[in-house]
Each structure stands twice: as C-alpha cells, then as structure tokens.
Amino acid sequence: MNLRPVSIFSSMRFTEPQWDRLRRVAPSAQIRQVPAGDPPAIGPDVGDAEIAIVDGNHNFDPALTPNLRWVQLASAGVNLLLGKELWQSDLPICNASGIQVRAMAEWAFATILALRHRLPYLRERQSQHVWLPGDLGGHSLGDLWGDTLGVVGYGSIGREVGRLGKAFGMRLVATMVGADQPEDTDYILPGAGDPDGSLPDLLAEPDYLDALLAESDVVVLSVPSTPATYHLINEERLRLMRPGALLVNLSRGTAIDEGALARALSENWISGAALDVTEVEPLPGDSPLWDQENLILTPHISWLSPGYYERLMDLFAENVRRHLAGEPLVNVVSRPLAF
C-alpha cells in the first residue's frame, strides 16, 4: 500500500464500491469522475490528473494534460484511437486485454455448438410446432472431439478460446506474432487462458494462416484492427476453408470481407459463421448477411458480463499499484500495433 497522493481522472462511471477496490492500494487517491458521452472532448476534464482511465474511443489532446503519466483504457481494442492525438503522443496507453476473455470465449463456443447441432434451425421448427426426428435439417453436424480448432491471433482471448477447445478434445492450431516466445505477458484472470503458451499442438507465425484455414474445422478470429488485418479473410481465403468448416469472428469486423462471406454462406463454401462484430456497426439493413440462415449475428456484446467493471477496476488498481511502486505497467499497448 502506498500513501502518496495520486490524482486520478475517470471518464467512466464507476460505483463507490468499485472505487473502494482501488483505494485498497492507493488510499490517498484523489478521484475525479466525469462520465463522458460518445464521442467526448474530455481534455479539459482530465486537467492536472496524473493518471486517467477512459473508454476506448475517448480521445483527447495530451498537450492539455501536462501532468498525465499514463492512460488506462476500458476496452481491449484501441482501433478507435488510431491516428488521433492520444495515440500519436508518447504517453503509455494500457488496454483492458484479459478481463473479458471468459465471456468472449464462452460466446464463441455457444455459437459453435449452436451451429454444429443446428439449434437455430431447430428453434425455428419449435416455433412452428414441428416435431420431426427424421428431418435431416436438424441433425447434428458432429461433435467437436478430434476436430481441429484454428485460432487466428493467440492473444488473451484466443488463448481462452484455445483452452476451451482443448477441453472439448480438439486439436489446437494457432498463429501469433512472436510464436517463438509464446508466454502471455498481458493481464491474466486466475485459471484463464494459456499463460505459458503450451496448449497448441502447433503455434506458428501469421504467415501460416493459409495452412491453418485449410486444416481447421472451426476457425476463430481474435486479431486487432490494423492495416495488416483489413479483410484478412477474403474470398480467396474463404475458398481455402473446408466445406464443413465454421468461421467465428469476435475481434473486429474489418477482418472479414463481408461480401465474400455472404457468398460463401449462401453458396455453401463453408458450413456456417458467427459474427459479434461487423465492418460497419450497426450492420446496414440492406446487408445480405441478415438473411443468411447459417449465420449467427450478435450486436458486439460478446464481451459483456455482470462482472466486467469489477474486473476492469481490479486491472486498473493493479496498474495504479505498479505506478506508485515504480514497477512496469501491465497491458501497455505497442505502437505501432503488431499482428
């Protein structure tokens, strides 16, 4: 515990019990909370704070905040800050990677299992009061045991997806930058993920992507939004996938060419897909994706869970503790982003 006064600004709306979690490590913290809208102009509100915690789209000009030492984001993604004043500054930016992994990985497998066992089709038949055990449209596409799970982007979320995949008895193939150094250096929830990177049967650099697509029965995308990942999954790569394969995207919508995906689903190049993100959000009403029967679409909510803000505060408190102790911060985002 450090008794040095530290000035903290928050554009997020935390409860007093949540702030009490931070006061356990910084009891003398001076906290100013000014909840901001979207998009905000919060620079003047940050003022003379030493530390700020803001949402992932709360950009401001650090020239207005000369005492600021680092910024904690409430989101894992930083794509909404790219090219803006905060991103272009020298201030360390820490993201919230690691706190949402359980909810997102469970969402991924909820959709994988629903598609594999035809639950959307069966739910529709239920609404029609139809009971036909011989209806092949409702028969399972097979269990996951022994199938190959391909995780594109073996970061915090990808590792928890991989851990659940191994629990289902799947072979795990994954890609990441720096595959020769597989340890997870981000914030890790107890019991989550793959801290030492030992779970994959094969862990490779991103240039292994084409081979991963060709050998995987289920492909899960967990990559940042960067120029290198824009339309990473295009028509050519969709055609590399197995006809019975499933594609799941819980990272950023820009990673998939949606026109190519709509054709892949309607023409059965692949068996199905699940998207929690789209290139434009909300998804335009005229998008052909809305009408794909073999697609599960949710409105960017896979990360939501009742304990999100408690875990965010735990991460923030740990970084405040490290700051006061002169230790390296956790989840510092590299600039430029790597894929």
N, C-alpha and C positions, 0 to 999 in steps of 0.2 A: 504494500500500500504506500502511495506517495502523497504527501500532504501539500505539495506545491500547487498553488492555484493555477488552473488552466482554463482559458476561455474557449467555450465550445459553441458553435452555431449549428442549428439544425433547421433544414427546410422541410424535414419530415415531421409527421405528427405522432410522437411517442407519448405513451401514458406515463404518469408519475411512477408506477411500479416498474415500468421498463427503465426509466432513468435511474431508479434505485439500483439496478444491476450495474450501471456504470459507476455510481457513487461508491460501490464496494472497492473499486481500485483507484478512484480519484474523488475522495470525499470533499475536497475543496473546489471541485469543478464549478465554474460559473457558466450556467447554461442559458442560452437564448434560443428559443424555438419560435420560428416564424414560418408556419406551414405555407408552402408556395403552390401556386397553380401550375398549369401547363399551357404554353411554355412560360417560365418565370423570368424575371430580371432581378436576381437576388443579390447582386454585387453589393449595393449599399447596405443590405441587411446583414451580410457577413461581417462588414465593418472591421473591427480590430481583433476578431477571433483568431486564436492560434490554430484551431482545428475546426473543420466543417464536415458535416455529414449531410449529403444531398441526394436527391433522386438521380437516376442515370441520364436524365435529359435536362438537369438544372445547370445549364452553363452560366458562367459569369466571367468577368474580366478580372484576373488576379491582380492587375495593377491597382484596383480599388481596395485591395486587402493586403497591405504590406506586411502584416504580422502573421499571415497564414503560413503554416508549415507543411500541411498535407491535407488531402481531401479523401473522405470515405464515401464511396457510392453505395446506394441501397440496392443496386442491381448488379448482376454478373456481367451483363453486356455494357460495352462502352461505345457502341456504334453511333449513338445519337450525339456524342461529343466530338466525334472525329472532325478535325479541321477547324474547330471553334477555339475561342480564346483560352479556355481552361486546358484543353488538350495540347495546345501549342506552347503552353507555359512549361517551366521547369519544376512545377510543384509535383511531388509524388501523388499519384492517384491510386487508391486501393479499391478494388471491386468487392462484390459480395459473393464471389465464387465459393461454392462449398455448402452454403446454408440451405439451398433449395434442392439438393440432389435427390433426397429420398422421394419427395413429391413428384419430381420430374421423371425419375426412373420408374416409379410405380405407374405414372400416367403412360409411359412408353409401353410397359408390359400389359397394362389394361387394354390398350388399343391393339397390341399384337395378339393377345389372347382372344379378344373380341372378333378380330378379323379371321384368325385361324379357325375359330369354332363357329363362325358365321352368325354371331349374335345379332348384328344389325338386321340381317335377313330374317332371322327367327323372331326378333321383336316385331318386325312388320307383319309377319304371319300371325303372331299373337293378337295384334291389333285388329286383324281380320277374322279372328276366332277360327283359325285354320289349324287343325291337328293332323299332320300327315307325316308319320315317321319315315315313309319311303320317299319323301321329297328330297332329291339329291342336292337341291339348292341349299338345304340346311345342314348337310352333313359336314363334319369336321374335315379340315384340310390336313389334319395330322398333328400329333403332339410335337413339342419342341426338342425332346430328348435326342441328342446326336446331331441335330442340325447346327449349321454354322451361323453365328451372330457376328456381323461385321459392324464395328463401331468406328465411325469416321470422326476423329477428334477425341483422343483418350485423355480428356481433362477431368475435372471433378465430376461433371455429370456423366460423361462417358464411362468413367470407372465404376460408378454406382450401377449404371445400366449393365456393364460387364459383370459385376458381382452377382446381380440377379440372374443374368443369363447363365452363369456357371451353376447357380443353384437349380436351374431348370435342366441341367445336364447338357448344355450347349457347348460346342467348340467356339472359342472366342478368338477373333482376329481383329486387330485394332491398328489405327495409324495415329501418329502424333509427331510433331516436330521434336527432335532430340530423343528418338526412340532408344538410343544407347544410354540415356540417363533417365530411366523410367520412374524414379521416385516422384511422388506428388508433394510439391512444396507449398501448395495452397492450404487454406483453412480446411480442416477435415472434421466432420462430425464423428463422434465416437461410434465405432463399428461400421462406418460407411466407407464405400469406395474400395480402392486398392492402393493403399499408401506406398507400398514398395514396387508396384507395377509388375507383380509376379503372376497375375491371373491369366493374361492372354496366352493362348497356345502359340500365337505369332503376333509380335509387336513390331511394326515397321514404320518407316518414314512416309510422309504423304504421297510420295510418288508410287506407292504400292496400291493406290486407290483403285485403279482399273482391275487389278487382280482380285482385290477384296470384293468388288461388286460382282465379279464373275463367279466367285466361290461361295457367296453368302446366301443363306435362305432368308435372313432378316438383316436389313441394313438400317442402322440408326445414325442420324446426323447430329453431331454435337460440336459444331465449329463456330468460331466467331465470324462476324460480318466484316470482311476485308476485301480488297480488290482481288486477292487470290482465291477467295471462296465464292465470288459472284458467279451464279449459275454453274457452280461446281458440278451439279447433277444436271446434265443437258440431255438432248436426245441421244447422242452417241453413247453416253454412259448408261442411260436407261436401257438401251438395247444390249448392253453387256450383261445386264442382270438376268437371273433365271426367270422363266415364265411363272413359276410358283412363288417368287420372292415377294416380300413385303418391304416397303420403304417408310421409315418413320423420321419426321423432322421436328425436333424440339429446340432447335437453335435459333436460326434467323431465316426468314422466308426468302431472302435473296440467294440462298444457297441452291435453290431449285428453279429451273426454267419451267414455270407453271404451264405454259402452253404445251411443252413436250410431255409433262407429266399427265395432263388431261388426255392427250392422245394415247399415252402408254396405258392408262387405266381403261379408256373406252375400247381400245383395240387389244387389251389383254397381253401387252408385253410383259407386265408383271401382275401379280395376283391382287395387290391392294396397297393402300398407303394410308398413313395417318399424319395429319398436319396440325400442329398447335400454333403455327406461325405462317404468314403469307407475305408475299413481297410488298403488297400494299395492304395496310390494315386500317379499317375493316376491309375484308375481301370484297371487291366490287360486285354488285348484284348481277352483272352480266358475265361473271367468270364461269367458264364451263365446269370448274371444279365443284360448284354447288350441287350439280346433278349427277355426280359420279356415285353409283351405288356401292362401289368397292373402295370408298374413301371415307374415313372418319375425320371430321373437321371440328376443331375446338378453337375458341377465340383468345388465344395466347394466355391461357390460365393454368398451364401445367405446373407452374412454379408456386401457385397459391396454396397455402395451407394455414390453419389457425395459428401455428407457432412461428410463422415466418419472421415477424418483427421481434419476437423474443430471441430467436437465433441471430438476427441481424444485430441486435443490441449486444449479444454475447461476443460476436466478432468485433464490433466497434470497441467494446470495453477492453478486449484483449489488445487491440491496436493502441488504444489510449495508454494502457499499462506499459506496453513496449515503448511508446513515445516517451513517457515520463522516466522510464528506466534506461533510456538510451540504447534500446535494443532495435534490431531491424524490424520493420513493419511486415505484416503478412499480407499477401494478395496484392502486392504492388504490381501495377499493370505495366508491361513493357511497351515502349514506344520505339519504333513502330510495332504494331501487332504482328505476331508470327502465326502462321497456320502450319 
